[in-house]
């Protein structure tokens, strides 16, 4: 089995059916579902729907839409239990199978699945998905970055006995891996078999008596090499459910790694190696809905970043496809994931809890990906001290080993300060950043900040908090202009040299590709290079020199 053919390569089953591709579509009304279930739609759209986070007209004007398609299952596939998986639907959805309401979901960020065995028919079946905004959040804002059927949908076929809710977490010293989950429909004689391997070599194999709820500790006997950008070690994990005859009746593939992170002063250490963040933003990575084309796009994006000497990419959560994470894990490219939210949610406690639950589920499921080293949850004074601290704790409880950044502004709870701004005078800018951190109007303002921020209570000076220079640019990147290239490279060189001199955690350049609002990218929005080969090689040398 080619595991990367699965829409979720970090947790796959062999027997699945992708529902990605062409769906019928219309703008509708969630109050009259029968009309939309029973009538044909004239429009078609490809799912995952690229308009969900890329089309301003769609995002601004659509509050209630319907998706519908037909799929086929046979008698053999229906012998066991059938589940449908959604990687992302924003922001609220009602799902109907053959006209029967099966699921109501709230939350745009997290994936979810549910059983549909009882409502399936042999042969053709119809699925209808109604996506709508809540009344309290009916207008598009930063708390709802996506809308619609924006991620993959697929069916999974299981026997009547199967594994569910599998999670694998590595001990921080790499000595063992903890595998937990639920075994459904088992008998006393059933067993769970776990195999750890690397490059087709078995490192550990253990068999346990199956339990309804299980948490197993798998000793690794010091065979695990830590993951690092220059040595991205990934280990495969096979978890199988065996019947009384020792036959496999369910099998799940996943992978894991061991990646400790520490910050000492203004230096980042990943698996004991001092690591300078050389990042670039890729916030307009609109991936194809077709699997093979999506993989080609992902490989091109990651290879392009590496070719420029970057080791980190910055992406909003809605651009971090599970396949992209899998490639980044295996190529040793680090990811900073952004969850920046709109401050108006502090006025709506229910919506705040929904967003917190959504983030918690997604972060927990991503915790096995070593490439995600940082997350930005709230930024730029948004949310106030109480809410900001709450979201910090939500993220940390879900994944305690990933760094939380301030998202480019003053935040009340953070591990590092991510400071944004132009760098026309890089030396002065970074000197200011290092010497003062943040300015307060008076001592009372600083004391209030400290009281609201438990993570900074023990810091004598705000300036001592580790810092990351974020989203800097050196003006518009010239397209095939020799003199313009010279000036640009000079500014870029001064910036990265200043960073090296003052010793902050690293930097994030404004963007890899242009978009409709900015031309500071190294490449046009269509992927065509703007700099000459010589200039690109110079940027790479400057990055790698630091």
C-alpha positions as CSV (number, residue, x, y, z in Angstrom):
1,X,0.0,0.0,0.0
2,X,1.2,3.5,-0.9
3,X,0.4,5.3,2.3
4,X,0.8,8.8,0.8
5,X,-2.1,8.0,-1.5
6,X,-4.4,8.4,1.5
7,X,-5.7,12.0,2.2
8,X,-4.4,11.6,5.7
9,X,-1.0,9.9,5.4
10,X,-0.3,10.1,9.2
11,X,-3.3,7.8,10.1
12,X,-4.4,5.5,7.3
13,X,-6.4,2.4,6.6
14,X,-6.1,0.3,3.5
15,X,-9.8,0.1,2.6
16,X,-11.0,3.6,1.8
17,X,-12.9,5.5,-0.9
18,X,-12.1,9.1,-1.7
19,X,-15.1,11.4,-2.3
20,X,-12.9,14.2,-3.5
21,X,-13.7,15.5,-7.0
22,X,-16.7,16.9,-8.7
23,X,-19.7,17.7,-6.5
24,X,-23.0,19.6,-7.3
25,X,-23.3,22.9,-5.6
26,X,-25.7,25.8,-5.0
27,X,-26.3,28.7,-2.6
28,X,-29.2,27.7,-0.4
29,X,-31.1,27.8,2.8
30,X,-30.5,25.5,5.8
31,X,-34.1,25.9,7.0
32,X,-35.6,23.9,4.1
33,X,-33.3,20.9,3.6
34,X,-35.8,18.7,1.8
35,X,-35.9,21.0,-1.2
36,X,-32.1,20.9,-1.7
37,X,-31.9,17.1,-1.0
38,X,-34.6,16.3,-3.5
39,X,-33.8,18.7,-6.3
40,X,-30.9,18.8,-8.8
41,X,-28.2,21.5,-8.7
42,X,-27.0,23.1,-11.9
43,X,-23.6,24.2,-10.7
44,X,-20.6,22.0,-10.1
45,X,-17.5,22.5,-8.0
46,X,-14.4,20.5,-7.2
47,X,-13.9,19.4,-3.6
48,X,-11.8,20.3,-1.7
49,X,-13.4,23.6,-2.8
50,X,-10.5,26.2,-3.5
51,X,-12.9,29.1,-3.1
52,X,-13.2,28.3,0.6
53,X,-10.2,30.5,1.5
54,X,-9.2,32.1,-1.8
55,X,-12.3,33.7,-3.3
56,X,-13.2,37.0,-1.6
57,X,-16.6,37.2,-3.3
58,X,-17.5,33.7,-2.1
59,X,-16.3,34.4,1.5
60,X,-17.9,37.7,1.8
61,X,-21.3,37.0,0.3
62,X,-22.1,33.3,0.9
63,X,-23.5,32.4,4.3
64,X,-25.4,29.2,3.4
65,X,-24.4,26.7,0.7
66,X,-25.2,23.1,-0.3
67,X,-22.8,20.4,-1.7
68,X,-24.2,17.2,-3.1
69,X,-22.8,14.1,-4.9
70,X,-23.5,10.4,-5.6
71,X,-21.1,7.6,-4.6
72,X,-21.3,3.8,-4.9
73,X,-20.7,1.0,-2.4
74,X,-21.1,-2.7,-2.9
75,X,-22.4,-5.5,-0.8
76,X,-18.9,-6.6,0.2
77,X,-18.0,-3.1,1.5
78,X,-21.2,-3.0,3.5
79,X,-20.5,-6.3,5.3
80,X,-18.8,-4.5,8.2
81,X,-19.0,-0.9,9.3
82,X,-18.6,2.2,7.2
83,X,-17.4,5.6,8.4
84,X,-17.2,9.0,6.6
85,X,-14.4,11.4,7.3
86,X,-14.2,15.1,6.8
87,X,-10.9,16.8,7.1
88,X,-12.4,20.3,7.3
89,X,-15.8,22.0,6.9
90,X,-16.2,25.6,7.9
91,X,-17.9,26.7,9.9
92,X,-21.1,24.7,10.7
93,X,-22.5,21.8,8.7
94,X,-25.4,19.4,8.6
95,X,-24.7,16.2,6.7
96,X,-27.4,14.0,5.0
97,X,-26.9,10.5,3.6
98,X,-29.8,9.4,1.3
99,X,-31.9,12.1,2.7
100,X,-31.3,11.0,6.4
101,X,-29.8,13.6,8.7
102,X,-26.6,12.0,10.1
103,X,-24.4,14.6,11.7
104,X,-24.4,18.3,12.8
105,X,-20.9,19.7,13.1
106,X,-19.6,23.0,14.4
107,X,-15.9,24.0,13.9
108,X,-13.9,24.8,10.8
109,X,-10.4,23.7,11.9
110,X,-10.8,20.1,13.1
111,X,-11.5,16.9,11.3
112,X,-14.3,14.6,12.3
113,X,-15.9,11.3,11.3
114,X,-19.0,9.3,12.1
115,X,-20.6,6.0,11.1
116,X,-23.1,5.8,8.2
117,X,-23.5,2.0,7.9
118,X,-27.2,2.0,8.7
119,X,-28.2,4.5,6.1
120,X,-26.2,3.1,3.1
121,X,-27.6,1.2,0.2
122,X,-26.0,-1.3,-2.2
123,X,-25.1,0.7,-5.3
124,X,-25.6,4.4,-5.6
125,X,-25.9,6.6,-2.5
126,X,-26.3,10.4,-2.1
127,X,-24.5,12.7,0.3
128,X,-25.6,16.2,0.8
129,X,-23.7,18.7,3.0
130,X,-25.2,22.0,4.1
131,X,-22.5,24.5,5.2
132,X,-23.6,27.7,6.9
133,X,-22.4,30.4,9.2
134,X,-23.8,30.8,12.7
135,X,-26.0,33.8,13.3
136,X,-23.6,35.3,15.8
137,X,-20.8,35.2,13.3
138,X,-22.7,35.7,10.1
139,X,-20.2,38.1,8.6
140,X,-16.8,37.0,7.4
141,X,-14.0,38.0,9.8
142,X,-10.7,36.8,11.0
143,X,-12.3,34.3,13.3
144,X,-13.6,32.4,10.3
145,X,-10.8,32.2,7.7
146,X,-12.5,29.5,5.7
147,X,-16.0,28.7,4.7
148,X,-17.4,25.7,2.8
149,X,-16.2,22.1,2.1
150,X,-12.5,23.0,2.1
151,X,-10.8,19.7,2.9
152,X,-10.9,16.1,1.7
153,X,-13.8,13.7,2.3
154,X,-13.5,9.9,2.2
155,X,-15.1,6.7,3.4
156,X,-13.4,4.0,5.5
157,X,-14.5,0.4,5.5
158,X,-14.0,-1.6,8.7
159,X,-15.0,-5.0,10.0
160,X,-17.4,-5.3,12.9
161,X,-14.3,-5.3,15.1
162,X,-11.9,-2.4,14.6
163,X,-9.6,0.2,16.1
164,X,-10.6,3.8,16.7
165,X,-9.2,7.0,18.1
166,X,-5.6,5.9,17.8
167,X,-3.0,8.2,19.2
168,X,0.8,7.8,19.4
169,X,3.0,9.9,21.6
170,X,6.8,9.6,22.0
171,X,8.3,9.9,25.5
172,X,10.4,13.1,25.6
173,X,13.6,11.1,26.3
174,X,12.8,8.8,23.3
175,X,12.9,5.7,25.4
176,X,9.4,4.6,24.5
177,X,6.2,5.4,22.6
178,X,2.7,5.4,24.1
179,X,0.0,4.0,21.9
180,X,-3.6,4.5,23.0
181,X,-7.0,4.0,21.5
182,X,-10.3,2.1,21.5
183,X,-10.9,-1.5,20.3
184,X,-14.5,-1.9,19.3
185,X,-16.4,-5.2,19.1
186,X,-13.5,-7.4,20.5
187,X,-13.5,-10.8,22.2
188,X,-11.3,-12.0,25.1
189,X,-9.1,-13.9,22.7
190,X,-8.3,-10.8,20.5
191,X,-4.9,-9.2,20.5
192,X,-3.3,-5.9,19.5
193,X,0.0,-6.2,17.6
194,X,2.3,-3.2,17.3
195,X,5.3,-3.0,14.9
196,X,7.9,-0.2,14.9
197,X,10.1,0.0,11.8
198,X,12.4,2.3,9.9
199,X,13.4,1.9,6.2
200,X,11.6,-1.6,6.2
201,X,13.7,-2.8,9.1
202,X,11.7,-3.9,12.2
203,X,12.9,-2.3,15.4
204,X,10.3,-3.5,17.8
205,X,7.3,-5.8,17.7
206,X,5.0,-6.4,20.7
207,X,1.6,-8.2,21.1
208,X,-0.9,-7.4,23.8
209,X,-4.2,-8.7,24.9
210,X,-6.9,-6.4,23.4
211,X,-8.8,-4.2,25.7
212,X,-11.8,-1.9,25.0
213,X,-9.7,1.1,26.0
214,X,-6.0,0.7,25.9
215,X,-2.8,2.7,26.5
216,X,0.3,0.7,25.7
217,X,3.9,1.6,26.4
218,X,6.3,0.3,23.7
219,X,9.9,0.2,24.8
220,X,12.3,1.4,22.1
221,X,15.6,0.4,23.7
222,X,17.5,3.5,22.6
223,X,17.0,2.7,18.9
224,X,15.3,6.0,18.1
225,X,17.4,8.9,16.6
226,X,15.9,12.3,17.3
227,X,14.3,14.3,14.4
228,X,16.2,17.4,13.3
229,X,16.0,19.5,10.1
230,X,19.3,18.1,8.9
231,X,18.4,14.5,9.9
232,X,14.6,14.1,9.7
233,X,14.3,10.6,11.1
234,X,10.7,9.2,10.9
235,X,9.6,5.8,12.2
236,X,6.7,3.8,10.8
237,X,4.1,2.4,13.2
238,X,1.7,-0.5,12.3
239,X,-1.1,-1.2,14.8
240,X,-3.2,-4.3,14.0
241,X,-6.1,-6.0,15.6
242,X,-5.9,-9.8,15.5
243,X,-8.7,-12.3,16.0
244,X,-8.5,-15.6,17.9
245,X,-6.8,-17.2,14.8
246,X,-4.2,-14.5,14.7
247,X,-5.6,-13.1,11.5
248,X,-5.5,-9.3,10.9
249,X,-9.0,-7.8,11.0
250,X,-8.0,-4.2,11.2
251,X,-4.7,-2.4,10.4
252,X,-3.8,1.2,10.9
253,X,-0.6,2.8,9.6
254,X,0.9,5.9,11.1
255,X,4.3,7.3,11.9
256,X,6.1,9.1,14.8
257,X,9.4,10.7,15.7
258,X,11.2,12.0,18.7
259,X,11.9,15.8,18.6
260,X,12.8,17.6,21.9
261,X,12.8,21.5,21.7
262,X,14.5,23.9,24.1
263,X,15.1,27.6,24.1
264,X,18.2,28.7,26.0
265,X,18.6,32.5,26.0
266,X,17.9,33.6,22.4
267,X,19.0,30.3,20.9
268,X,16.7,27.5,19.7
269,X,17.8,23.9,20.1
270,X,16.1,21.1,18.3
271,X,17.1,17.6,19.3
272,X,20.2,19.2,21.0
273,X,21.3,21.0,17.8
274,X,21.4,24.8,17.7
275,X,19.0,25.9,15.0
276,X,18.5,29.3,13.5
277,X,15.1,29.8,12.0
278,X,15.4,30.9,8.4
279,X,11.7,31.2,7.5
280,X,9.5,32.4,4.7
281,X,5.7,32.9,4.5
282,X,3.7,30.8,2.2
283,X,0.1,32.0,2.9
284,X,-1.3,31.7,-0.6
285,X,-0.6,28.0,-1.2
286,X,-3.8,27.0,-2.9
287,X,-3.5,23.3,-3.4
288,X,-5.1,21.2,-6.1
289,X,-8.0,19.0,-5.3
290,X,-6.6,16.2,-7.4
291,X,-4.2,14.0,-5.4
292,X,-1.2,13.7,-7.7
293,X,-1.3,17.4,-8.7
294,X,-1.5,18.3,-5.0
295,X,1.6,16.3,-4.2
296,X,3.5,17.9,-7.1
297,X,2.5,21.4,-5.8
298,X,3.6,20.5,-2.3
299,X,6.9,19.2,-3.5
300,X,7.5,22.3,-5.6
301,X,6.7,24.7,-2.7
302,X,9.0,22.8,-0.3
303,X,11.8,22.4,-2.8
304,X,11.6,26.1,-3.8
305,X,11.9,27.1,-0.1
306,X,14.9,24.8,0.4
307,X,16.5,26.0,-2.9
308,X,16.5,29.6,-1.4
309,X,18.2,28.4,1.8
310,X,15.1,28.6,4.0
311,X,14.5,25.9,6.6
312,X,11.0,27.0,7.9
313,X,7.7,27.9,6.2
314,X,5.0,29.9,7.8
315,X,1.4,28.9,7.0
316,X,-2.1,29.6,8.2
317,X,-3.7,26.5,9.6
318,X,-6.0,26.2,6.6
319,X,-3.0,25.8,4.2
320,X,-1.4,22.9,6.3
321,X,-2.8,19.9,4.4
322,X,-2.0,16.6,6.1
323,X,-0.1,15.6,3.0
324,X,2.0,18.8,3.2
325,X,2.8,18.0,6.9
326,X,3.9,14.5,5.9
327,X,6.3,15.8,3.3
328,X,7.7,18.4,5.6
329,X,8.2,15.8,8.3
330,X,10.2,13.6,6.0
331,X,12.1,16.5,4.3
332,X,13.1,18.2,7.6
333,X,11.3,21.5,6.9
334,X,10.0,23.3,10.0
335,X,6.5,24.8,10.1
336,X,5.1,27.8,12.0
337,X,1.3,27.4,12.1
338,X,-0.9,30.4,12.6
339,X,-4.3,30.5,14.3
340,X,-4.8,34.3,14.5
341,X,-8.3,35.1,15.6
342,X,-10.6,38.1,15.6
343,X,-10.8,39.9,18.9
344,X,-14.6,40.2,18.7
345,X,-14.9,36.6,19.9
346,X,-14.3,37.7,23.5
347,X,-17.8,39.1,23.4
348,X,-19.2,35.6,22.7
349,X,-18.3,33.0,25.3
350,X,-20.0,30.2,23.3
351,X,-18.0,31.0,20.2
352,X,-14.8,31.3,22.2
353,X,-15.4,27.8,23.6
354,X,-16.1,26.4,20.1
355,X,-12.9,27.8,18.7
356,X,-10.9,26.6,21.7
357,X,-12.3,23.1,21.3
358,X,-11.6,23.2,17.6
359,X,-8.0,24.3,18.1
360,X,-7.5,21.6,20.8
361,X,-8.7,18.8,18.6
362,X,-6.5,19.9,15.6
363,X,-3.4,20.5,17.7
364,X,-3.7,17.2,19.4
365,X,-3.9,15.3,16.1
366,X,-1.0,17.3,14.7
367,X,1.2,16.6,17.8
368,X,2.9,13.6,16.1
369,X,4.3,15.9,13.3
370,X,7.8,16.9,14.3
371,X,7.9,19.6,11.5
372,X,5.4,21.8,13.4
373,X,7.7,23.5,15.9
374,X,5.8,26.8,16.6
375,X,2.2,28.0,16.7
376,X,0.7,31.5,16.8
377,X,-2.7,31.4,18.6
378,X,-3.6,35.1,19.2
379,X,-1.7,38.2,18.1
380,X,-1.5,42.0,18.2
381,X,-3.1,42.7,21.5
382,X,-6.1,40.6,20.4
383,X,-8.4,39.0,22.9
384,X,-7.1,40.7,26.1
385,X,-5.1,39.1,28.9
386,X,-7.6,36.6,30.2
387,X,-8.7,35.1,26.8
388,X,-5.1,35.1,25.5
389,X,-3.9,33.2,28.5
390,X,-6.8,30.8,28.1
391,X,-6.0,30.0,24.4
392,X,-2.3,29.6,25.3
393,X,-3.2,27.0,27.9
394,X,-5.5,25.2,25.4
395,X,-2.7,24.9,22.9
396,X,-0.1,23.9,25.5
397,X,-2.3,21.3,27.1
398,X,-2.9,19.7,23.7
399,X,0.7,19.8,22.6
400,X,3.1,20.8,25.4
401,X,6.3,20.4,23.3
402,X,5.6,23.0,20.6
403,X,6.5,26.7,21.0
404,X,3.8,29.4,21.2
405,X,4.7,32.7,19.6
406,X,3.1,36.1,20.0
407,X,2.0,36.2,16.3
408,X,3.8,39.5,15.5
409,X,2.7,41.7,18.4
410,X,2.3,42.2,22.2
411,X,0.5,39.2,23.6
412,X,-0.3,38.3,27.2
413,X,0.9,34.7,27.1
414,X,3.7,33.5,24.9
415,X,7.0,31.6,24.8
416,X,8.7,34.0,22.4
417,X,8.0,37.4,21.0
418,X,7.4,37.5,17.3
419,X,8.1,41.0,16.2
420,X,6.9,42.3,12.8
421,X,8.0,45.2,10.8
422,X,9.8,46.7,7.8
423,X,13.6,46.5,7.8
424,X,14.9,49.4,5.8
425,X,17.2,50.1,8.7
426,X,17.7,46.6,9.9
427,X,20.6,47.3,12.3
428,X,18.7,50.0,14.2
429,X,15.5,48.0,14.1
430,X,17.0,44.9,15.7
431,X,19.0,46.9,18.2
432,X,15.7,48.4,19.4
433,X,14.1,45.0,19.4
434,X,16.9,43.5,21.5
435,X,17.4,46.3,23.9
436,X,13.8,47.3,24.9
437,X,11.4,44.5,23.9
438,X,8.2,46.5,24.3
439,X,7.7,50.1,25.5
440,X,5.2,50.8,28.3
441,X,3.8,54.2,29.0
442,X,4.6,53.9,32.7
443,X,5.4,51.4,35.4
444,X,1.7,50.8,36.2
445,X,1.1,49.7,32.6
446,X,4.0,47.2,32.8
447,X,2.9,45.8,36.1
448,X,-0.6,45.3,34.7
449,X,0.9,43.4,31.8
450,X,2.9,41.2,34.1
451,X,-0.1,40.4,36.3
452,X,-2.2,39.3,33.3
453,X,0.7,37.2,31.9
454,X,1.7,34.3,34.1
455,X,4.3,33.1,31.6
456,X,6.2,36.4,32.1
457,X,5.8,36.8,35.8
458,X,9.3,35.5,36.5
459,X,11.0,37.5,33.8
460,X,13.0,40.5,35.2
461,X,13.0,42.4,31.9
462,X,10.6,42.0,29.0
463,X,13.6,42.4,26.8
464,X,14.9,39.1,28.0
465,X,12.1,37.1,26.3
466,X,13.4,35.2,23.3
467,X,12.6,37.0,20.0
468,X,11.9,36.2,16.4
469,X,12.0,38.8,13.6
470,X,8.8,38.1,11.6
471,X,7.5,39.1,8.2
472,X,10.3,41.5,7.4
473,X,10.6,42.7,3.8
474,X,13.1,44.8,1.8
475,X,10.6,46.4,-0.5
476,X,9.2,45.1,-3.8
477,X,11.4,42.3,-5.2
478,X,12.5,43.5,-8.6
479,X,11.7,41.4,-11.7
480,X,14.9,41.0,-13.8
481,X,16.3,44.4,-12.9
482,X,20.0,44.3,-12.3
483,X,20.3,47.5,-10.3
484,X,17.1,46.7,-8.4
485,X,18.4,43.3,-7.5
486,X,21.7,44.8,-6.2
487,X,19.8,47.2,-3.9
488,X,17.4,44.5,-2.7
489,X,20.2,42.0,-1.9
490,X,22.1,44.7,-0.1
491,X,19.1,45.4,2.2
492,X,18.5,41.7,2.7
493,X,22.2,41.1,3.5
494,X,22.2,43.9,6.1
495,X,19.2,42.4,7.8
496,X,20.4,38.8,8.1
497,X,23.8,40.0,9.2
498,X,22.3,42.1,11.9
499,X,20.2,39.2,13.1
500,X,23.4,37.1,13.3
501,X,25.2,39.8,15.2
502,X,22.5,40.3,17.8
503,X,21.7,36.6,18.2
504,X,17.9,36.4,18.1
505,X,16.1,33.1,17.2
506,X,15.9,33.9,13.5
507,X,13.8,35.6,10.9
508,X,10.8,35.1,8.7
509,X,10.8,36.8,5.3
510,X,7.5,38.3,4.2
511,X,6.5,35.8,1.5
512,X,7.8,33.3,-1.0
513,X,5.2,34.1,-3.7
514,X,3.4,37.3,-4.6
515,X,-0.3,37.7,-4.0
516,X,-2.8,40.3,-5.1
517,X,-1.9,42.6,-2.2
518,X,1.9,42.3,-2.1
519,X,4.8,42.0,-4.6
520,X,7.5,41.3,-2.0
521,X,7.8,37.6,-2.9
522,X,10.8,36.0,-4.6
523,X,8.4,34.4,-7.1
524,X,5.3,35.6,-9.0
525,X,2.0,34.1,-7.9
526,X,2.2,31.7,-10.8
527,X,5.5,30.4,-9.5
528,X,7.7,32.1,-12.1
529,X,11.0,33.5,-10.6
530,X,11.5,37.2,-10.4
531,X,15.2,37.2,-9.5
532,X,18.0,36.1,-11.8
533,X,19.7,32.8,-11.0
534,X,22.7,34.7,-9.7
535,X,20.6,36.8,-7.3
536,X,18.7,33.7,-6.1
537,X,21.9,31.9,-5.4
538,X,23.2,35.0,-3.5
539,X,20.0,34.9,-1.3
540,X,20.6,31.2,-0.6
541,X,24.3,31.8,0.3
542,X,23.3,34.6,2.7
543,X,20.7,32.4,4.4
544,X,22.9,29.4,4.7
545,X,25.9,31.5,5.9
546,X,24.1,32.5,9.1
